[in-house]
Each structure stands twice: as structure tokens, then as C-alpha cells.
Amino acid sequence: MSDRTPRALNDGEFLARFRTVVRRLDAHLAAIDRGDYFVRDDLATVLRTLLTRGKGDDGITRLLYRFSLRPLTRRISPSANEAPNVLLAIGALPVDEDKEAVAVTMPDEFMSAIALFVRSAKASRRVTWQDVVTDYGNTFGAHLSTTVPILLDDVHYFGLSETDFGTYMLRSAGVLTSSVCHELLQQLKADDYAITHSPYMAGTQIFQAIYLREGGKDDLRVGMRREEWKKAGPILTVRNPDRQVLVFSISEGGYLRLEVRNDGTK
């Protein structure tokens, strides 16, 4: 058995490994855009490596310190809405063309932003991007867990492009992270390769979602952009306390539509 202790990576080795992680990130984003949504958990693992605090993680911050780079900023929508009648809200999503967007440093301010707010009869919970990435990455991305954090069940109540809204959230964070990583790499080497990912997933970019109940009536509000606004199809679903599913969609002709369906659960 060798008694040699692990050695520290030199700058060149660290940079090479960082590039490899970014290539994995880009590959997972490309796979999701092909409809391979099962790579969501692998995407969460890569995002955990680049964004979250922890030994072996925090890749972007370590790159910044090692090469004396300044943090980059990106624009995101306001944090998840926590108004009194809101039962579930999603916010802090990447957006460039919204007057309410705020600039945040990557990764620190972005990861501390409130991405999800959930209110139930028992309690209310505020969930940061750090929580989202960590829960997805730890549950199935890096492990084969036998339990599911309650966060995952809450997010799975949403649906977009025939997948859950958690996949959309992670893809959005991934697109933002990829752009930051490539910009930093190009600061170190001007001709470094770069890949740009579309802000749209299946033709839609969502930057805010609010589900609220007032006077016993459901309301679902969505801030979004569409590549083809008049293309018909479902956009977002959410389950209400009566175990019904609210479906927010675009109808023929480009009109917004909200309908209530029974989901068949008891």
C-alpha cells in the first residue's frame, strides 16, 4: 500500500479539470434540449460542483481566487413572491429583458436568491438556489437515495415540456452558469472555445410563476417569453389543495388559457 499523500493540483491541472466540468455541463444542457430529460440529475451534480459550497465543489469561486478574477454578474427576475395569498411561487430565474430584473454576482448572490416559496396549512418555506441544486444533486445526481427531499415533491407539482419544472429550473441555472464559465475561461485565454445555449426550453422562457388562492378561487400567473408566441400547447401545471391540476396553456391563435382538471389522485 502506498503511503504517498495526495498532492495539490497546479494551476494548469486545475484549469484543465475545470474545462472538463464545463464540457460536461454543456453536454448535459444539449442532451436536455434533445429531450433527454433523465440527465437532469447529472446536470444537478455538475452544477453542485461548480456553484455550491463544499469540499471539492465551489468550482467557479475557486477559479476566481486561483487566477485573481473578478466575479461576473448576471440578471435574474425578483425572488419568489411571498405575498399573503401565494401558495407557491418560483422566481430568481435568468432573464435579460425584464424591467424588474436584478443583477447578481455569480455564484454567491445567485445561489442565495430565493428561487421557490411554498405555503401550506402547516408552514411556509423559502428555498434558495443553493437548496435546489444541493437537493437535486445529492438525492439522485450523486447517490441512489431511498428518500426524496420534500422540495423535490413540491417542484414536481409543476410541468413543462412533458417534464417537471425542476428540470426547467436546473436547465436555466445551467445556461446561466455555462455563460459565466465560458466568459471567465476566455478572460484567461482569449481564443478559448465558447458555447451559447438558448434561454428557451421547448420554445418557452419562464422567469416567474405565482400560484395563489383568493376567496376560494385559484389564480396562476406566469411571466414568460415565447419563440413562437402563437404556437399552441401547455406551458405550466400546478396542483391545487383540492387535488386538481391547473393547466396554463396557449390556445390556437396565441391566446392564454387557464383550465382546471381532475388529476385522478385521492
C-alpha positions in Angstrom: 0.0 0.0 0.0 1.4 3.4 -0.9 2.0 5.9 1.8 2.1 8.8 -0.6 -0.3 11.7 0.3 -2.4 13.4 -2.3 -0.8 16.5 -3.8 -2.4 19.8 -4.7 -3.2 20.5 -8.4 -1.1 23.1 -10.1 -2.8 25.9 -11.9 -2.6 24.2 -15.3 -4.1 20.9 -13.9 -6.9 22.8 -12.1 -7.8 24.7 -15.3 -7.9 21.5 -17.4 -10.2 19.8 -14.9 -12.4 22.9 -14.7 -12.7 22.9 -18.5 -13.8 19.2 -18.3 -16.5 20.0 -15.9 -17.8 22.8 -18.1 -17.8 20.5 -21.1 -19.9 18.1 -19.1 -22.3 20.9 -18.2 -22.6 21.8 -21.9 -23.2 18.2 -22.9 -26.0 17.8 -20.3 -27.7 21.0 -21.5 -27.5 19.8 -25.1 -29.0 16.5 -24.0 -31.9 18.1 -22.3 -32.6 20.2 -25.4 -32.8 16.9 -27.3 -35.5 15.8 -24.9 -33.2 13.5 -22.8 -34.7 14.8 -19.5 -33.2 11.9 -17.5 -29.9 13.7 -17.4 -31.4 16.3 -15.1 -29.8 14.6 -12.1 -26.4 14.5 -13.8 -26.8 18.2 -14.6 -27.6 18.9 -10.9 -24.3 17.1 -9.9 -22.2 19.3 -12.2 -24.0 22.4 -11.0 -23.2 21.4 -7.4 -19.6 21.0 -8.3 -19.4 24.5 -9.9 -21.8 26.5 -7.7 -22.3 25.1 -4.1 -20.1 25.4 -1.1 -18.3 22.2 0.0 -15.1 20.3 -0.3 -14.4 19.6 -3.9 -17.2 21.9 -5.0 -17.4 25.7 -5.4 -15.5 25.4 -8.7 -16.3 28.9 -10.0 -15.2 30.6 -6.8 -12.0 28.6 -6.6 -11.3 29.6 -10.2 -11.8 33.3 -9.3 -9.4 33.1 -6.3 -6.8 31.0 -8.1 -6.5 33.3 -11.1 -7.4 36.6 -9.4 -10.5 37.1 -11.5 -13.5 39.3 -10.5 -17.0 37.8 -10.1 -19.3 38.2 -13.1 -22.8 39.4 -12.8 -26.0 38.2 -14.5 -29.6 39.4 -14.5 -32.4 37.4 -12.8 -36.0 38.0 -12.0 -37.0 39.1 -8.5 -37.0 36.4 -5.8 -40.1 34.1 -5.4 -43.2 36.1 -4.4 -44.2 35.7 -0.8 -47.4 37.7 -0.7 -50.1 36.6 1.8 -52.3 34.6 -0.7 -49.5 33.0 -2.5 -49.3 29.2 -2.1 -46.4 28.5 -4.3 -44.1 30.8 -6.3 -40.9 30.5 -8.4 -38.5 33.4 -9.0 -34.9 34.4 -9.3 -34.8 32.9 -12.8 -32.5 34.2 -15.6 -34.0 37.0 -17.6 -32.4 39.8 -19.6 -35.3 41.7 -21.0 -37.4 42.5 -17.9 -37.5 45.9 -16.2 -37.7 44.3 -12.8 -34.6 42.1 -13.3 -31.8 42.5 -10.8 -28.1 42.0 -11.3 -26.4 39.3 -9.1 -22.9 38.1 -8.7 -22.1 34.5 -9.8 -22.2 32.3 -7.9 -22.7 33.9 -4.4 -25.7 36.3 -4.8 -27.4 34.0 -7.3 -27.1 31.0 -5.0 -28.6 32.8 -2.1 -31.6 34.2 -4.0 -35.0 32.7 -3.1 -36.0 30.5 -6.1 -39.0 28.8 -4.6 -41.6 29.7 -1.9 -44.2 27.2 -0.6 -47.0 27.9 1.8 -49.2 25.2 3.3 -51.6 24.9 6.2 -48.7 23.8 8.4 -45.9 26.2 7.5 -44.1 28.3 4.9 -40.7 27.6 3.3 -38.2 29.7 1.4 -35.9 27.8 -0.8 -32.7 29.2 -2.2 -30.9 28.2 -5.4 -28.3 26.6 -3.1 -31.1 24.3 -1.7 -32.4 23.5 -5.2 -29.1 22.4 -6.6 -27.9 20.6 -3.4 -31.2 18.7 -3.0 -31.3 17.5 -6.6 -27.6 16.8 -6.8 -27.4 14.9 -3.5 -30.7 12.9 -3.9 -30.2 11.2 -7.3 -27.4 13.0 -9.0 -24.5 11.8 -6.8 -26.4 9.0 -5.0 -29.2 6.5 -5.4 -31.2 7.7 -2.5 -34.1 5.9 -0.9 -35.8 9.1 0.2 -36.9 12.2 -1.6 -36.5 15.6 -0.1 -39.8 17.4 0.2 -38.5 20.1 -2.1 -38.5 17.7 -5.0 -42.1 16.7 -4.4 -43.1 20.4 -4.4 -41.3 21.2 -7.6 -42.6 18.1 -9.3 -46.1 19.6 -9.0 -45.1 21.7 -12.0 -44.9 20.5 -15.6 -43.2 22.0 -18.6 -42.4 20.4 -22.0 -43.6 17.0 -20.7 -41.2 17.1 -17.8 -41.2 18.6 -14.3 -40.4 22.2 -13.5 -37.4 21.2 -11.5 -35.8 20.2 -14.8 -36.6 23.6 -16.2 -35.1 25.3 -13.2 -31.9 23.3 -13.3 -31.5 23.9 -17.1 -32.0 27.7 -16.6 -29.3 27.7 -13.9 -27.1 25.6 -16.1 -27.4 28.0 -19.1 -26.5 30.9 -16.8 -23.6 29.0 -15.3 -22.3 27.9 -18.7 -22.2 31.5 -19.9 -20.3 32.6 -16.8 -17.8 29.8 -17.1 -17.0 30.4 -20.8 -16.6 34.2 -20.2 -14.1 33.5 -17.4 -12.2 31.0 -19.5 -12.0 33.5 -22.3 -10.5 36.0 -19.9 -7.7 33.6 -19.2 -7.3 32.6 -22.9 -9.0 34.9 -25.5 -9.4 32.1 -28.1 -10.9 29.6 -25.7 -13.9 27.8 -27.2 -17.3 29.0 -26.3 -20.8 27.6 -26.5 -24.0 29.6 -26.3 -27.2 27.9 -25.1 -30.7 29.2 -25.9 -32.6 30.8 -23.0 -35.7 29.0 -24.3 -36.6 25.4 -23.3 -39.0 23.9 -25.8 -39.7 27.4 -27.2 -40.5 29.0 -23.8 -38.6 31.0 -21.3 -40.3 31.4 -17.9 -38.9 33.9 -15.4 -41.7 34.0 -12.8 -44.6 31.8 -11.7 -47.1 32.5 -9.0 -49.9 30.3 -7.8 -52.3 32.0 -5.4 -55.8 31.4 -4.0 -58.1 34.3 -3.2 -61.7 33.9 -2.0 -61.6 30.2 -2.8 -60.6 30.9 -6.4 -57.4 29.7 -8.0 -55.1 32.0 -10.0 -51.9 31.1 -11.8 -49.7 33.9 -13.1 -46.7 33.3 -15.3 -44.1 35.7 -16.6 -42.7 34.3 -19.8 -41.4 34.8 -23.3 -42.1 32.5 -26.4 -40.0 32.0 -29.5 -43.3 31.4 -31.4 -46.0 33.1 -29.3 -49.0 31.7 -31.1 -47.8 28.1 -31.0 -50.4 26.2 -29.1 -49.6 23.9 -26.2 -49.4 23.6 -22.4 -46.9 25.8 -20.6 -47.2 25.1 -16.9 -49.2 23.0 -14.5 -49.7 23.1 -10.7 -51.7 21.0 -8.3 -54.1 22.9 -6.0 -55.1 22.0 -2.4 -58.3 20.2 -3.8 -56.0 17.8 -5.8 -57.0 19.4 -9.1 -54.5 20.4 -11.7 -54.4 23.9 -13.1 -53.2 24.0 -16.7 -51.8 27.2 -18.1 -51.5 27.0 -21.9 -51.5 28.8 -25.2 -54.6 28.0 -27.3 -54.9 28.2 -31.1 -54.4 31.7 -32.2 -52.0 32.6 -29.4 -54.5 33.2 -26.5 -53.7 32.5 -22.9 -55.9 29.8 -21.3 -56.3 28.5 -17.8 -58.3 25.4 -17.1 -58.9 23.0 -14.2 -58.6 19.3 -14.5 -59.1 16.4 -12.0 -55.7 14.6 -11.7 -57.2 11.2 -10.6 -55.4 11.1 -7.3 -57.1 10.6 -3.9 
